[in-house]
């Protein structure tokens, strides 16, 4: 599913004009990116939580060549679904 598909869903369900629906979807994702880039988490009740975690530096290996290398410390975004969301997905 793409951003355009999400905007179409808003158009179908709520009846918003397609341009307004596209702006809402784009604004939502821009806001989420901004919040996560600041290191804050986003909790959406009934859906789940987006968290920013720090992964420490570690030793790794290039699977193609077998050469060992140092993987630098970095931040990653993780998603933890809520119990309600898990239930809906499992029933499908």
C-alpha positions as CSV (number, residue, x, y, z in Angstrom):
1,X,0.0,0.0,0.0
2,X,1.3,3.5,-0.9
3,X,0.6,7.0,0.4
4,X,-1.7,7.5,-2.6
5,X,-3.7,4.3,-1.6
6,X,-4.0,5.6,1.9
7,X,-5.3,9.0,0.6
8,X,-7.8,7.0,-1.6
9,X,-9.0,5.2,1.5
10,X,-9.6,8.5,3.3
11,X,-11.5,9.7,0.2
12,X,-13.7,6.6,0.2
13,X,-14.4,6.3,4.0
14,X,-14.7,10.0,4.9
15,X,-15.4,11.7,1.6
16,X,-12.6,14.2,1.8
17,X,-11.4,15.6,-1.5
18,X,-8.5,13.6,-2.8
19,X,-6.0,16.5,-2.6
20,X,-6.9,17.2,1.0
21,X,-6.6,13.5,1.8
22,X,-3.2,13.4,0.2
23,X,-2.1,16.4,2.2
24,X,-3.3,14.9,5.5
25,X,-1.4,11.6,4.8
26,X,1.8,13.5,3.9
27,X,1.5,15.7,6.9
28,X,1.0,12.7,9.2
29,X,4.1,11.0,7.9
30,X,6.2,14.2,8.0
31,X,5.2,14.7,11.6
32,X,6.0,11.1,12.5
33,X,9.5,11.4,10.9
34,X,10.2,14.6,12.7
35,X,9.1,13.2,16.1
36,X,11.1,10.0,15.6
37,X,14.2,11.9,14.4
38,X,14.2,13.8,17.7
39,X,14.4,10.4,19.6
40,X,10.8,10.5,20.9
41,X,8.5,7.5,20.7
42,X,5.0,7.6,19.1
43,X,2.2,5.6,20.8
44,X,-1.0,5.1,18.9
45,X,-3.6,3.5,21.1
46,X,-5.1,0.4,19.6
47,X,-2.4,0.3,16.9
48,X,1.1,0.2,18.4
49,X,4.2,2.1,19.4
50,X,7.1,3.3,17.3
51,X,10.3,3.5,19.3
52,X,13.8,4.8,18.5
53,X,16.5,2.4,19.9
54,X,20.2,2.7,19.9
55,X,22.2,-0.3,18.7
56,X,25.7,-0.5,20.0
57,X,28.7,-1.0,17.9
58,X,29.5,-4.7,17.2
59,X,31.7,-7.0,15.2
60,X,30.2,-8.2,11.9
61,X,31.2,-10.1,8.9
62,X,30.7,-9.5,5.2
63,X,28.8,-12.6,4.1
64,X,30.2,-12.4,0.5
65,X,33.9,-12.2,1.4
66,X,34.0,-13.4,5.0
67,X,36.0,-10.3,6.0
68,X,35.4,-9.2,9.6
69,X,34.5,-5.5,10.2
70,X,33.3,-3.2,12.9
71,X,29.6,-2.1,12.6
72,X,29.2,1.4,14.0
73,X,26.7,2.4,16.6
74,X,23.4,3.6,15.1
75,X,19.8,4.4,15.8
76,X,16.9,2.2,14.5
77,X,13.1,2.6,14.5
78,X,11.2,-0.4,15.8
79,X,7.4,-1.0,15.9
80,X,5.7,-2.9,18.7
81,X,2.0,-3.7,17.8
82,X,-0.7,-3.4,20.4
83,X,-2.6,-6.5,21.5
84,X,-5.7,-5.3,19.7
85,X,-3.7,-5.0,16.5
86,X,-2.2,-8.4,16.9
87,X,-5.6,-9.9,17.4
88,X,-6.9,-8.4,14.2
89,X,-3.9,-9.6,12.2
90,X,-4.1,-13.1,13.6
91,X,-7.8,-13.5,12.6
92,X,-7.1,-12.6,9.0
